[in-house]
Amino acid sequence: MKQANCNPAAISNTLLGTRRNKQSYKNIALQNIRNGTSSKEFVSGIFHSV
């Protein structure tokens, strides 16, 4: 089994990536609310895209 990557730069990049994804999910949620999409559809969309 490969050892986990303990490179701090890689870890911080991953954290930045998740933060960016959360932000884009927020934007998608806002767009869906404006478009009148139900939150149920939005949540299932998140699970499909993950």
mmCIF entry with sequence, helices, sheets and N, C-alpha, C, O atoms, coordinates in Angstrom:
data_MODEL
# 
_entry.id   MODEL 
# 
_entity.id                         1 
_entity.type                       polymer 
_entity.pdbx_number_of_molecules   1 
# 
_entity_poly.entity_id                      1 
_entity_poly.type                           'polypeptide(L)' 
_entity_poly.nstd_linkage                   no 
_entity_poly.nstd_monomer                   no 
_entity_poly.pdbx_seq_one_letter_code       MKQANCNPAAISNTLLGTRRNKQSYKNIALQNIRNGTSSKEFVSGIFHSV 
_entity_poly.pdbx_seq_one_letter_code_can   MKQANCNPAAISNTLLGTRRNKQSYKNIALQNIRNGTSSKEFVSGIFHSV 
_entity_poly.pdbx_strand_id                 A 
# 
loop_
_entity_poly_seq.entity_id 
_entity_poly_seq.num 
_entity_poly_seq.mon_id 
_entity_poly_seq.hetero 
1 1  MET n 
1 2  LYS n 
1 3  GLN n 
1 4  ALA n 
1 5  ASN n 
1 6  CYS n 
1 7  ASN n 
1 8  PRO n 
1 9  ALA n 
1 10 ALA n 
1 11 ILE n 
1 12 SER n 
1 13 ASN n 
1 14 THR n 
1 15 LEU n 
1 16 LEU n 
1 17 GLY n 
1 18 THR n 
1 19 ARG n 
1 20 ARG n 
1 21 ASN n 
1 22 LYS n 
1 23 GLN n 
1 24 SER n 
1 25 TYR n 
1 26 LYS n 
1 27 ASN n 
1 28 ILE n 
1 29 ALA n 
1 30 LEU n 
1 31 GLN n 
1 32 ASN n 
1 33 ILE n 
1 34 ARG n 
1 35 ASN n 
1 36 GLY n 
1 37 THR n 
1 38 SER n 
1 39 SER n 
1 40 LYS n 
1 41 GLU n 
1 42 PHE n 
1 43 VAL n 
1 44 SER n 
1 45 GLY n 
1 46 ILE n 
1 47 PHE n 
1 48 HIS n 
1 49 SER n 
1 50 VAL n 
# 
_struct_asym.id          A 
_struct_asym.entity_id   1 
# 
loop_
_struct_conf.conf_type_id 
_struct_conf.id 
_struct_conf.pdbx_PDB_helix_id 
_struct_conf.beg_label_comp_id 
_struct_conf.beg_label_asym_id 
_struct_conf.beg_label_seq_id 
_struct_conf.pdbx_beg_PDB_ins_code 
_struct_conf.end_label_comp_id 
_struct_conf.end_label_asym_id 
_struct_conf.end_label_seq_id 
_struct_conf.pdbx_end_PDB_ins_code 
_struct_conf.beg_auth_comp_id 
_struct_conf.beg_auth_asym_id 
_struct_conf.beg_auth_seq_id 
_struct_conf.end_auth_comp_id 
_struct_conf.end_auth_asym_id 
_struct_conf.end_auth_seq_id 
_struct_conf.pdbx_PDB_helix_class 
_struct_conf.details 
_struct_conf.pdbx_PDB_helix_length 
HELX_P HELX_P1 AA1 PRO A 8  ? ASN A 35 ? PRO A 8  ASN A 35 1 ? 28 
HELX_P HELX_P2 AA2 SER A 39 ? SER A 49 ? SER A 39 SER A 49 1 ? 11 
# 
_struct_conf_type.id          HELX_P 
_struct_conf_type.criteria    ? 
_struct_conf_type.reference   ? 
# 
loop_
_atom_site.group_PDB 
_atom_site.id 
_atom_site.type_symbol 
_atom_site.label_atom_id 
_atom_site.label_alt_id 
_atom_site.label_comp_id 
_atom_site.label_asym_id 
_atom_site.label_entity_id 
_atom_site.label_seq_id 
_atom_site.pdbx_PDB_ins_code 
_atom_site.Cartn_x 
_atom_site.Cartn_y 
_atom_site.Cartn_z 
_atom_site.occupancy 
_atom_site.B_iso_or_equiv 
_atom_site.pdbx_formal_charge 
_atom_site.auth_seq_id 
_atom_site.auth_comp_id 
_atom_site.auth_asym_id 
_atom_site.auth_atom_id 
_atom_site.pdbx_PDB_model_num 
ATOM 1   N N  . MET A 1 1  ? 0.840   -1.197 0.000   1.00 0.00 ? 1  MET A N  1 
ATOM 2   C CA . MET A 1 1  ? 0.000   0.000  0.000   1.00 0.00 ? 1  MET A CA 1 
ATOM 3   C C  . MET A 1 1  ? 0.878   1.251  0.000   1.00 0.00 ? 1  MET A C  1 
ATOM 4   O O  . MET A 1 1  ? 1.887   1.311  0.702   1.00 0.00 ? 1  MET A O  1 
ATOM 5   N N  . LYS A 1 2  ? 0.491   2.231  -0.780  1.00 0.00 ? 2  LYS A N  1 
ATOM 6   C CA . LYS A 1 2  ? 1.267   3.476  -0.858  1.00 0.00 ? 2  LYS A CA 1 
ATOM 7   C C  . LYS A 1 2  ? 1.048   4.303  0.394   1.00 0.00 ? 2  LYS A C  1 
ATOM 8   O O  . LYS A 1 2  ? -0.039  4.312  0.973   1.00 0.00 ? 2  LYS A O  1 
ATOM 9   N N  . GLN A 1 3  ? 2.104   5.001  0.801   1.00 0.00 ? 3  GLN A N  1 
ATOM 10  C CA . GLN A 1 3  ? 1.990   5.865  1.971   1.00 0.00 ? 3  GLN A CA 1 
ATOM 11  C C  . GLN A 1 3  ? 1.209   7.130  1.595   1.00 0.00 ? 3  GLN A C  1 
ATOM 12  O O  . GLN A 1 3  ? 1.302   7.611  0.466   1.00 0.00 ? 3  GLN A O  1 
ATOM 13  N N  . ALA A 1 4  ? 0.454   7.651  2.533   1.00 0.00 ? 4  ALA A N  1 
ATOM 14  C CA . ALA A 1 4  ? -0.327  8.863  2.274   1.00 0.00 ? 4  ALA A CA 1 
ATOM 15  C C  . ALA A 1 4  ? 0.607   10.022 1.961   1.00 0.00 ? 4  ALA A C  1 
ATOM 16  O O  . ALA A 1 4  ? 1.704   10.117 2.512   1.00 0.00 ? 4  ALA A O  1 
ATOM 17  N N  . ASN A 1 5  ? 0.162   10.898 1.072   1.00 0.00 ? 5  ASN A N  1 
ATOM 18  C CA . ASN A 1 5  ? 0.962   12.061 0.701   1.00 0.00 ? 5  ASN A CA 1 
ATOM 19  C C  . ASN A 1 5  ? 0.952   13.065 1.848   1.00 0.00 ? 5  ASN A C  1 
ATOM 20  O O  . ASN A 1 5  ? -0.097  13.594 2.217   1.00 0.00 ? 5  ASN A O  1 
ATOM 21  N N  . CYS A 1 6  ? 2.136   13.321 2.408   1.00 0.00 ? 6  CYS A N  1 
ATOM 22  C CA . CYS A 1 6  ? 2.228   14.248 3.539   1.00 0.00 ? 6  CYS A CA 1 
ATOM 23  C C  . CYS A 1 6  ? 2.866   15.578 3.134   1.00 0.00 ? 6  CYS A C  1 
ATOM 24  O O  . CYS A 1 6  ? 3.402   16.301 3.974   1.00 0.00 ? 6  CYS A O  1 
ATOM 25  N N  . ASN A 1 7  ? 2.803   15.884 1.858   1.00 0.00 ? 7  ASN A N  1 
ATOM 26  C CA . ASN A 1 7  ? 3.356   17.137 1.362   1.00 0.00 ? 7  ASN A CA 1 
ATOM 27  C C  . ASN A 1 7  ? 2.412   18.280 1.751   1.00 0.00 ? 7  ASN A C  1 
ATOM 28  O O  . ASN A 1 7  ? 1.269   18.308 1.295   1.00 0.00 ? 7  ASN A O  1 
ATOM 29  N N  . PRO A 1 8  ? 2.867   19.216 2.580   1.00 0.00 ? 8  PRO A N  1 
ATOM 30  C CA . PRO A 1 8  ? 1.990   20.303 3.040   1.00 0.00 ? 8  PRO A CA 1 
ATOM 31  C C  . PRO A 1 8  ? 1.376   21.102 1.899   1.00 0.00 ? 8  PRO A C  1 
ATOM 32  O O  . PRO A 1 8  ? 0.216   21.508 1.974   1.00 0.00 ? 8  PRO A O  1 
ATOM 33  N N  . ALA A 1 9  ? 2.147   21.326 0.852   1.00 0.00 ? 9  ALA A N  1 
ATOM 34  C CA . ALA A 1 9  ? 1.629   22.097 -0.288  1.00 0.00 ? 9  ALA A CA 1 
ATOM 35  C C  . ALA A 1 9  ? 0.465   21.355 -0.937  1.00 0.00 ? 9  ALA A C  1 
ATOM 36  O O  . ALA A 1 9  ? -0.553  21.958 -1.277  1.00 0.00 ? 9  ALA A O  1 
ATOM 37  N N  . ALA A 1 10 ? 0.623   20.045 -1.104  1.00 0.00 ? 10 ALA A N  1 
ATOM 38  C CA . ALA A 1 10 ? -0.438  19.244 -1.723  1.00 0.00 ? 10 ALA A CA 1 
ATOM 39  C C  . ALA A 1 10 ? -1.680  19.260 -0.843  1.00 0.00 ? 10 ALA A C  1 
ATOM 40  O O  . ALA A 1 10 ? -2.801  19.374 -1.339  1.00 0.00 ? 10 ALA A O  1 
ATOM 41  N N  . ILE A 1 11 ? -1.474  19.144 0.468   1.00 0.00 ? 11 ILE A N  1 
ATOM 42  C CA . ILE A 1 11 ? -2.608  19.141 1.399   1.00 0.00 ? 11 ILE A CA 1 
ATOM 43  C C  . ILE A 1 11 ? -3.333  20.481 1.333   1.00 0.00 ? 11 ILE A C  1 
ATOM 44  O O  . ILE A 1 11 ? -4.562  20.513 1.265   1.00 0.00 ? 11 ILE A O  1 
ATOM 45  N N  . SER A 1 12 ? -2.592  21.586 1.352   1.00 0.00 ? 12 SER A N  1 
ATOM 46  C CA . SER A 1 12 ? -3.240  22.905 1.318   1.00 0.00 ? 12 SER A CA 1 
ATOM 47  C C  . SER A 1 12 ? -3.957  23.104 -0.012  1.00 0.00 ? 12 SER A C  1 
ATOM 48  O O  . SER A 1 12 ? -5.013  23.737 -0.054  1.00 0.00 ? 12 SER A O  1 
ATOM 49  N N  . ASN A 1 13 ? -3.395  22.569 -1.108  1.00 0.00 ? 13 ASN A N  1 
ATOM 50  C CA . ASN A 1 13 ? -4.072  22.675 -2.403  1.00 0.00 ? 13 ASN A CA 1 
ATOM 51  C C  . ASN A 1 13 ? -5.386  21.918 -2.380  1.00 0.00 ? 13 ASN A C  1 
ATOM 52  O O  . ASN A 1 13 ? -6.388  22.372 -2.934  1.00 0.00 ? 13 ASN A O  1 
ATOM 53  N N  . THR A 1 14 ? -5.374  20.749 -1.728  1.00 0.00 ? 14 THR A N  1 
ATOM 54  C CA . THR A 1 14 ? -6.598  19.959 -1.622  1.00 0.00 ? 14 THR A CA 1 
ATOM 55  C C  . THR A 1 14 ? -7.639  20.719 -0.821  1.00 0.00 ? 14 THR A C  1 
ATOM 56  O O  . THR A 1 14 ? -8.812  20.747 -1.193  1.00 0.00 ? 14 THR A O  1 
ATOM 57  N N  . LEU A 1 15 ? -7.217  21.340 0.281   1.00 0.00 ? 15 LEU A N  1 
ATOM 58  C CA . LEU A 1 15 ? -8.142  22.111 1.108   1.00 0.00 ? 15 LEU A CA 1 
ATOM 59  C C  . LEU A 1 15 ? -8.699  23.290 0.313   1.00 0.00 ? 15 LEU A C  1 
ATOM 60  O O  . LEU A 1 15 ? -9.888  23.599 0.398   1.00 0.00 ? 15 LEU A O  1 
ATOM 61  N N  . LEU A 1 16 ? -7.834  23.945 -0.456  1.00 0.00 ? 16 LEU A N  1 
ATOM 62  C CA . LEU A 1 16 ? -8.288  25.054 -1.292  1.00 0.00 ? 16 LEU A CA 1 
ATOM 63  C C  . LEU A 1 16 ? -9.310  24.556 -2.302  1.00 0.00 ? 16 LEU A C  1 
ATOM 64  O O  . LEU A 1 16 ? -10.314 25.217 -2.569  1.00 0.00 ? 16 LEU A O  1 
ATOM 65  N N  . GLY A 1 17 ? -9.039  23.387 -2.856  1.00 0.00 ? 17 GLY A N  1 
ATOM 66  C CA . GLY A 1 17 ? -9.959  22.802 -3.836  1.00 0.00 ? 17 GLY A CA 1 
ATOM 67  C C  . GLY A 1 17 ? -11.326 22.546 -3.230  1.00 0.00 ? 17 GLY A C  1 
ATOM 68  O O  . GLY A 1 17 ? -12.344 22.855 -3.850  1.00 0.00 ? 17 GLY A O  1 
ATOM 69  N N  . THR A 1 18 ? -11.366 21.985 -2.025  1.00 0.00 ? 18 THR A N  1 
ATOM 70  C CA . THR A 1 18 ? -12.663 21.710 -1.403  1.00 0.00 ? 18 THR A CA 1 
ATOM 71  C C  . THR A 1 18 ? -13.377 23.013 -1.098  1.00 0.00 ? 18 THR A C  1 
ATOM 72  O O  . THR A 1 18 ? -14.595 23.106 -1.244  1.00 0.00 ? 18 THR A O  1 
ATOM 73  N N  . ARG A 1 19 ? -12.630 24.011 -0.678  1.00 0.00 ? 19 ARG A N  1 
ATOM 74  C CA . ARG A 1 19 ? -13.260 25.300 -0.398  1.00 0.00 ? 19 ARG A CA 1 
ATOM 75  C C  . ARG A 1 19 ? -13.876 25.874 -1.665  1.00 0.00 ? 19 ARG A C  1 
ATOM 76  O O  . ARG A 1 19 ? -14.985 26.407 -1.648  1.00 0.00 ? 19 ARG A O  1 
ATOM 77  N N  . ARG A 1 20 ? -13.134 25.755 -2.768  1.00 0.00 ? 20 ARG A N  1 
ATOM 78  C CA . ARG A 1 20 ? -13.631 26.267 -4.047  1.00 0.00 ? 20 ARG A CA 1 
ATOM 79  C C  . ARG A 1 20 ? -14.896 25.525 -4.454  1.00 0.00 ? 20 ARG A C  1 
ATOM 80  O O  . ARG A 1 20 ? -15.853 26.127 -4.940  1.00 0.00 ? 20 ARG A O  1 
ATOM 81  N N  . ASN A 1 21 ? -14.889 24.193 -4.246  1.00 0.00 ? 21 ASN A N  1 
ATOM 82  C CA . ASN A 1 21 ? -16.061 23.395 -4.601  1.00 0.00 ? 21 ASN A CA 1 
ATOM 83  C C  . ASN A 1 21 ? -17.270 23.817 -3.782  1.00 0.00 ? 21 ASN A C  1 
ATOM 84  O O  . ASN A 1 21 ? -18.376 23.940 -4.310  1.00 0.00 ? 21 ASN A O  1 
ATOM 85  N N  . LYS A 1 22 ? -17.053 24.038 -2.482  1.00 0.00 ? 22 LYS A N  1 
ATOM 86  C CA . LYS A 1 22 ? -18.157 24.480 -1.621  1.00 0.00 ? 22 LYS A CA 1 
ATOM 87  C C  . LYS A 1 22 ? -18.721 25.786 -2.143  1.00 0.00 ? 22 LYS A C  1 
ATOM 88  O O  . LYS A 1 22 ? -19.937 25.973 -2.183  1.00 0.00 ? 22 LYS A O  1 
ATOM 89  N N  . GLN A 1 23 ? -17.831 26.695 -2.545  1.00 0.00 ? 23 GLN A N  1 
ATOM 90  C CA . GLN A 1 23 ? -18.274 27.994 -3.061  1.00 0.00 ? 23 GLN A CA 1 
ATOM 91  C C  . GLN A 1 23 ? -19.104 27.801 -4.322  1.00 0.00 ? 23 GLN A C  1 
ATOM 92  O O  . GLN A 1 23 ? -20.142 28.442 -4.488  1.00 0.00 ? 23 GLN A O  1 
ATOM 93  N N  . SER A 1 24 ? -18.651 26.922 -5.212  1.00 0.00 ? 24 SER A N  1 
ATOM 94  C CA . SER A 1 24 ? -19.401 26.716 -6.453  1.00 0.00 ? 24 SER A CA 1 
ATOM 95  C C  . SER A 1 24 ? -20.742 26.054 -6.165  1.00 0.00 ? 24 SER A C  1 
ATOM 96  O O  . SER A 1 24 ? -21.731 26.336 -6.841  1.00 0.00 ? 24 SER A O  1 
ATOM 97  N N  . TYR A 1 25 ? -20.784 25.166 -5.156  1.00 0.00 ? 25 TYR A N  1 
ATOM 98  C CA . TYR A 1 25 ? -22.069 24.572 -4.783  1.00 0.00 ? 25 TYR A CA 1 
ATOM 99  C C  . TYR A 1 25 ? -23.023 25.645 -4.283  1.00 0.00 ? 25 TYR A C  1 
ATOM 100 O O  . TYR A 1 25 ? -24.216 25.621 -4.586  1.00 0.00 ? 25 TYR A O  1 
ATOM 101 N N  . LYS A 1 26 ? -22.481 26.598 -3.506  1.00 0.00 ? 26 LYS A N  1 
ATOM 102 C CA . LYS A 1 26 ? -23.305 27.705 -3.018  1.00 0.00 ? 26 LYS A CA 1 
ATOM 103 C C  . LYS A 1 26 ? -23.867 28.487 -4.198  1.00 0.00 ? 26 LYS A C  1 
ATOM 104 O O  . LYS A 1 26 ? -25.048 28.834 -4.217  1.00 0.00 ? 26 LYS A O  1 
ATOM 105 N N  . ASN A 1 27 ? -23.006 28.764 -5.188  1.00 0.00 ? 27 ASN A N  1 
ATOM 106 C CA . ASN A 1 27 ? -23.452 29.513 -6.361  1.00 0.00 ? 27 ASN A CA 1 
ATOM 107 C C  . ASN A 1 27 ? -24.529 28.747 -7.117  1.00 0.00 ? 27 ASN A C  1 
ATOM 108 O O  . ASN A 1 27 ? -25.520 29.325 -7.564  1.00 0.00 ? 27 ASN A O  1 
ATOM 109 N N  . ILE A 1 28 ? -24.324 27.426 -7.257  1.00 0.00 ? 28 ILE A N  1 
ATOM 110 C CA . ILE A 1 28 ? -25.316 26.591 -7.945  1.00 0.00 ? 28 ILE A CA 1 
ATOM 111 C C  . ILE A 1 28 ? -26.632 26.630 -7.179  1.00 0.00 ? 28 ILE A C  1 
ATOM 112 O O  . ILE A 1 28 ? -27.706 26.723 -7.773  1.00 0.00 ? 28 ILE A O  1 
ATOM 113 N N  . ALA A 1 29 ? -26.535 26.557 -5.846  1.00 0.00 ? 29 ALA A N  1 
ATOM 114 C CA . ALA A 1 29 ? -27.741 26.582 -5.014  1.00 0.00 ? 29 ALA A CA 1 
ATOM 115 C C  . ALA A 1 29 ? -28.495 27.887 -5.226  1.00 0.00 ? 29 ALA A C  1 
ATOM 116 O O  . ALA A 1 29 ? -29.717 27.886 -5.377  1.00 0.00 ? 29 ALA A O  1 
ATOM 117 N N  . LEU A 1 30 ? -27.768 28.996 -5.238  1.00 0.00 ? 30 LEU A N  1 
ATOM 118 C CA . LEU A 1 30 ? -28.402 30.302 -5.437  1.00 0.00 ? 30 LEU A CA 1 
ATOM 119 C C  . LEU A 1 30 ? -29.063 30.372 -6.814  1.00 0.00 ? 30 LEU A C  1 
ATOM 120 O O  . LEU A 1 30 ? -30.177 30.878 -6.947  1.00 0.00 ? 30 LEU A O  1 
ATOM 121 N N  . GLN A 1 31 ? -28.378 29.866 -7.830  1.00 0.00 ? 31 GLN A N  1 
ATOM 122 C CA . GLN A 1 31 ? -28.944 29.870 -9.183  1.00 0.00 ? 31 GLN A CA 1 
ATOM 123 C C  . GLN A 1 31 ? -30.215 29.029 -9.211  1.00 0.00 ? 31 GLN A C  1 
ATOM 124 O O  . GLN A 1 31 ? -31.218 29.424 -9.806  1.00 0.00 ? 31 GLN A O  1 
ATOM 125 N N  . ASN A 1 32 ? -30.166 27.858 -8.559  1.00 0.00 ? 32 ASN A N  1 
ATOM 126 C CA . ASN A 1 32 ? -31.323 26.971 -8.563  1.00 0.00 ? 32 ASN A CA 1 
ATOM 127 C C  . ASN A 1 32 ? -32.500 27.608 -7.848  1.00 0.00 ? 32 ASN A C  1 
ATOM 128 O O  . ASN A 1 32 ? -33.648 27.457 -8.264  1.00 0.00 ? 32 ASN A O  1 
ATOM 129 N N  . ILE A 1 33 ? -32.203 28.328 -6.759  1.00 0.00 ? 33 ILE A N  1 
ATOM 130 C CA . ILE A 1 33 ? -33.278 29.004 -6.030  1.00 0.00 ? 33 ILE A CA 1 
ATOM 131 C C  . ILE A 1 33 ? -33.909 30.056 -6.944  1.00 0.00 ? 33 ILE A C  1 
ATOM 132 O O  . ILE A 1 33 ? -35.130 30.201 -6.986  1.00 0.00 ? 33 ILE A O  1 
ATOM 133 N N  . ARG A 1 34 ? -33.073 30.780 -7.667  1.00 0.00 ? 34 ARG A N  1 
ATOM 134 C CA . ARG A 1 34 ? -33.590 31.794 -8.594  1.00 0.00 ? 34 ARG A CA 1 
ATOM 135 C C  . ARG A 1 34 ? -34.402 31.144 -9.711  1.00 0.00 ? 34 ARG A C  1 
ATOM 136 O O  . ARG A 1 34 ? -35.412 31.684 -10.161 1.00 0.00 ? 34 ARG A O  1 
ATOM 137 N N  . ASN A 1 35 ? -33.934 29.965 -10.151 1.00 0.00 ? 35 ASN A N  1 
ATOM 138 C CA . ASN A 1 35 ? -34.626 29.268 -11.236 1.00 0.00 ? 35 ASN A CA 1 
ATOM 139 C C  . ASN A 1 35 ? -35.819 28.469 -10.723 1.00 0.00 ? 35 ASN A C  1 
ATOM 140 O O  . ASN A 1 35 ? -36.599 27.940 -11.514 1.00 0.00 ? 35 ASN A O  1 
ATOM 141 N N  . GLY A 1 36 ? -35.962 28.381 -9.406  1.00 0.00 ? 36 GLY A N  1 
ATOM 142 C CA . GLY A 1 36 ? -37.095 27.674 -8.829  1.00 0.00 ? 36 GLY A CA 1 
ATOM 143 C C  . GLY A 1 36 ? -36.902 26.170 -8.775  1.00 0.00 ? 36 GLY A C  1 
ATOM 144 O O  . GLY A 1 36 ? -37.879 25.428 -8.667  1.00 0.00 ? 36 GLY A O  1 
ATOM 145 N N  . THR A 1 37 ? -35.655 25.703 -8.849  1.00 0.00 ? 37 THR A N  1 
ATOM 146 C CA . THR A 1 37 ? -35.391 24.270 -8.751  1.00 0.00 ? 37 THR A CA 1 
ATOM 147 C C  . THR A 1 37 ? -35.533 23.851 -7.293  1.00 0.00 ? 37 THR A C  1 
ATOM 148 O O  . THR A 1 37 ? -35.109 24.575 -6.393  1.00 0.00 ? 37 THR A O  1 
ATOM 149 N N  . SER A 1 38 ? -36.118 22.703 -7.062  1.00 0.00 ? 38 SER A N  1 
ATOM 150 C CA . SER A 1 38 ? -36.313 22.240 -5.686  1.00 0.00 ? 38 SER A CA 1 
ATOM 151 C C  . SER A 1 38 ? -34.980 21.846 -5.069  1.00 0.00 ? 38 SER A C  1 
ATOM 152 O O  . SER A 1 38 ? -34.069 21.408 -5.772  1.00 0.00 ? 38 SER A O  1 
ATOM 153 N N  . SER A 1 39 ? -34.867 22.004 -3.752  1.00 0.00 ? 39 SER A N  1 
ATOM 154 C CA . SER A 1 39 ? -33.621 21.677 -3.057  1.00 0.00 ? 39 SER A CA 1 
ATOM 155 C C  . SER A 1 39 ? -33.354 20.180 -3.133  1.00 0.00 ? 39 SER A C  1 
ATOM 156 O O  . SER A 1 39 ? -32.199 19.756 -3.099  1.00 0.00 ? 39 SER A O  1 
ATOM 157 N N  . LYS A 1 40 ? -34.406 19.376 -3.234  1.00 0.00 ? 40 LYS A N  1 
ATOM 158 C CA . LYS A 1 40 ? -34.239 17.923 -3.324  1.00 0.00 ? 40 LYS A CA 1 
ATOM 159 C C  . LYS A 1 40 ? -33.429 17.579 -4.574  1.00 0.00 ? 40 LYS A C  1 
ATOM 160 O O  . LYS A 1 40 ? -32.501 16.772 -4.514  1.00 0.00 ? 40 LYS A O  1 
ATOM 161 N N  . GLU A 1 41 ? -33.778 18.186 -5.690  1.00 0.00 ? 41 GLU A N  1 
ATOM 162 C CA . GLU A 1 41 ? -33.055 17.954 -6.944  1.00 0.00 ? 41 GLU A CA 1 
ATOM 163 C C  . GLU A 1 41 ? -31.613 18.415 -6.801  1.00 0.00 ? 41 GLU A C  1 
ATOM 164 O O  . GLU A 1 41 ? -30.690 17.753 -7.277  1.00 0.00 ? 41 GLU A O  1 
ATOM 165 N N  . PHE A 1 42 ? -31.426 19.548 -6.147  1.00 0.00 ? 42 PHE A N  1 
ATOM 166 C CA . PHE A 1 42 ? -30.081 20.091 -5.979  1.00 0.00 ? 42 PHE A CA 1 
ATOM 167 C C  . PHE A 1 42 ? -29.211 19.153 -5.157  1.00 0.00 ? 42 PHE A C  1 
ATOM 168 O O  . PHE A 1 42 ? -28.063 18.884 -5.512  1.00 0.00 ? 42 PHE A O  1 
ATOM 169 N N  . VAL A 1 43 ? -29.771 18.653 -4.050  1.00 0.00 ? 43 VAL A N  1 
ATOM 170 C CA . VAL A 1 43 ? -28.998 17.764 -3.175  1.00 0.00 ? 43 VAL A CA 1 
ATOM 171 C C  . VAL A 1 43 ? -28.631 16.494 -3.915  1.00 0.00 ? 43 VAL A C  1 
ATOM 172 O O  . VAL A 1 43 ? -27.492 16.036 -3.824  1.00 0.00 ? 43 VAL A O  1 
ATOM 173 N N  . SER A 1 44 ? -29.577 15.911 -4.652  1.00 0.00 ? 44 SER A N  1 
ATOM 174 C CA . SER A 1 44 ? -29.270 14.697 -5.401  1.00 0.00 ? 44 SER A CA 1 
ATOM 175 C C  . SER A 1 44 ? -28.219 14.996 -6.463  1.00 0.00 ? 44 SER A C  1 
ATOM 176 O O  . SER A 1 44 ? -27.405 14.134 -6.794  1.00 0.00 ? 44 SER A O  1 
ATOM 177 N N  . GLY A 1 45 ? -28.234 16.219 -6.999  1.00 0.00 ? 45 GLY A N  1 
ATOM 178 C CA . GLY A 1 45 ? -27.224 16.620 -7.975  1.00 0.00 ? 45 GLY A CA 1 
ATOM 179 C C  . GLY A 1 45 ? -25.836 16.633 -7.370  1.00 0.00 ? 45 GLY A C  1 
ATOM 180 O O  . GLY A 1 45 ? -24.869 16.223 -8.013  1.00 0.00 ? 45 GLY A O  1 
ATOM 181 N N  . ILE A 1 46 ? -25.732 17.108 -6.117  1.00 0.00 ? 46 ILE A N  1 
ATOM 182 C CA . ILE A 1 46 ? -24.435 17.128 -5.433  1.00 0.00 ? 46 ILE A CA 1 
ATOM 183 C C  . ILE A 1 46 ? -23.922 15.706 -5.283  1.00 0.00 ? 46 ILE A C  1 
ATOM 184 O O  . ILE A 1 46 ? -22.756 15.427 -5.562  1.00 0.00 ? 46 ILE A O  1 
ATOM 185 N N  . PHE A 1 47 ? -24.801 14.800 -4.839  1.00 0.00 ? 47 PHE A N  1 
ATOM 186 C CA . PHE A 1 47 ? -24.354 13.433 -4.594  1.00 0.00 ? 47 PHE A CA 1 
ATOM 187 C C  . PHE A 1 47 ? -23.941 12.759 -5.892  1.00 0.00 ? 47 PHE A C  1 
ATOM 188 O O  . PHE A 1 47 ? -23.038 11.921 -5.891  1.00 0.00 ? 47 PHE A O  1 
ATOM 189 N N  . HIS A 1 48 ? -24.584 13.110 -6.997  1.00 0.00 ? 48 HIS A N  1 
ATOM 190 C CA . HIS A 1 48 ? -24.204 12.507 -8.275  1.00 0.00 ? 48 HIS A CA 1 
ATOM 191 C C  . HIS A 1 48 ? -22.870 13.041 -8.759  1.00 0.00 ? 48 HIS A C  1 
ATOM 192 O O  . HIS A 1 48 ? -22.103 12.318 -9.393  1.00 0.00 ? 48 HIS A O  1 
ATOM 193 N N  . SER A 1 49 ? -22.585 14.317 -8.460  1.00 0.00 ? 49 SER A N  1 
ATOM 194 C CA . SER A 1 49 ? -21.356 14.920 -8.977  1.00 0.00 ? 49 SER A CA 1 
ATOM 195 C C  . SER A 1 49 ? -20.149 14.599 -8.109  1.00 0.00 ? 49 SER A C  1 
ATOM 196 O O  . SER A 1 49 ? -19.013 14.773 -8.551  1.00 0.00 ? 49 SER A O  1 
ATOM 197 N N  . VAL A 1 50 ? -20.367 14.138 -6.894  1.00 0.00 ? 50 VAL A N  1 
ATOM 198 C CA . VAL A 1 50 ? -19.234 13.838 -5.994  1.00 0.00 ? 50 VAL A CA 1 
ATOM 199 C C  . VAL A 1 50 ? -18.634 12.498 -6.381  1.00 0.00 ? 50 VAL A C  1 
ATOM 200 O O  . VAL A 1 50 ? -17.672 12.049 -5.758  1.00 0.00 ? 50 VAL A O  1 
# 
